[in-house]
Amino acid sequence: MTNAVVTGGAGFIGSHVVAYLVDQGWDVTVVDNLATGDAARVHPKATLTQASITDASAMGPLLQNAEYVFHLAALPRIQPSFDDPVGHEEVNVVGTIRCLEAVKGSSRLKKFVLASSSACYGNPDEVPTSESATISCLSPYALQKYAAEQYTLILGERFDIPVVSLRYFNVYGPGSFNPKNPFNAYSSVVGVFHEKMKAGRPLTITGDGSQERDFVHVDDVARANYMAATKAAAGSVYNVGSGITVSINELAHYFGGPVEHIPERQGEALVTHANVSKITTELGWKPEISMAEGIVSLSN
Ligand SMILES: NC(=O)c1ccc[n+]([C@@H]2O[C@H](COP(=O)([O-])OP(=O)(O)OC[C@H]3O[C@@H](n4cnc5c(N)ncnc54)[C@H](O)[C@@H]3O)[C@@H](O)[C@H]2O)c1
């Protein structure tokens, strides 16, 4: 049976990656310290090991025998990364290096798939944004995700580790709203709107609501991880988005009901819009879940 380790597998996206791999018949171990994750999210057929990716002595034995490593563990929050850049650097950058060191020399490893972020494009100079667009980080979080990606590519080449980096755009879907982690990157706006709508409370729009987001469903992202692991060439970097944008005002219309405006936040981009032609051409991946279907999935 194919075996995989998913770091951050008790989190929002990681738990969907775990479920997807279990559905493929894979034997999955989750490595997560439950900083923002929840053990109850881990698929019952997967094994949860509570450990921090920053703990080198724990990571070696946990990752050394894996055939596939999906590295999603991170502190994925833009605003808190301004408040504690050092603490976030330790997890997002040093934790990634620890994971790479842990698989160094492994003869079993077939692929190390990193969860990177479209945050590295900042306010992009090219829309839709391709992987070759200018890097322009607006927050410690964005810079750390980009640094983690570059470490992955550089150490991957030096240590002969087959690595792939996936730059997720704004991921949403069931479980994106986590009461433990309510400011989770930008993606939580879909989950927050859903929660507010259920509670009969006004939808909070940051700024004037004209900012556009490329929302990609978490099940599409889970499938992209699987395809990257099984099909991508080592050293590849791919955008993972829907290729379509929705403004926050439009999103509020989808949900309906009253809205209230709150001040815009530092470090957040005006537009995220993925050009996904590279992953579509090279791996045959394309987004399959529309926003309308995705919003329905939130209630499942
Ligand atoms: N949500 C998005 O829209 C989005 C967009 C781009 C990239 N990403 C990336 O995707 C990944 C998953 O994000 P998410 O939205 O599911 O966040 P999440 O907070 O739900 O999941 C992160 C998981 O990592 C775990 N974790 C944190 N620190 C850890 C540590 N030191 N050791 C072990 N585990 C630790 C948490 O407990 C949690 O389960 C992150 O790498 C994030 O940067 C997310």
The ligand as an ORCA input file, in Angstrom:
! r2SCAN-3c Opt
* xyz 0 1
  N      -6.327     28.587      3.157
  C      -5.846     29.150      2.052
  O      -6.569     29.795      1.275
  C      -4.402     28.984      1.693
  C      -3.911     29.691      0.585
  C      -2.581     29.526      0.239
  C      -1.764     28.654      0.940
  N      -2.268     27.995      2.031
  C      -1.377     27.075      2.740
  O      -2.042     25.837      2.895
  C      -1.614     25.212      4.112
  C      -2.806     24.795      4.945
  O      -3.562     25.957      5.288
  P      -4.989     25.860      5.983
  O      -5.801     26.953      5.440
  O      -5.506     24.467      5.900
  O      -4.609     26.231      7.484
  P      -4.944     25.495      8.874
  O      -4.540     26.436      9.956
  O      -6.351     25.010      8.868
  O      -3.973     24.246      8.844
  C      -2.602     24.325      9.220
  C      -2.289     23.095     10.068
  O      -0.901     23.131     10.433
  C      -0.809     22.755     11.805
  N       0.417     23.321     12.375
  C       0.683     24.620     12.650
  N       1.904     24.726     13.201
  C       2.417     23.475     13.267
  C       3.642     22.933     13.740
  N       4.607     23.715     14.269
  N       3.824     21.606     13.644
  C       2.862     20.784     13.143
  N       1.683     21.239     12.686
  C       1.465     22.574     12.747
  C      -2.055     23.318     12.449
  O      -2.371     22.696     13.688
  C      -3.104     23.041     11.369
  O      -3.700     21.766     11.515
  C      -0.682     26.203      4.786
  O       0.643     25.848      4.463
  C      -1.035     27.528      4.143
  O       0.041     28.430      4.169
  C      -3.562     28.142      2.418
*
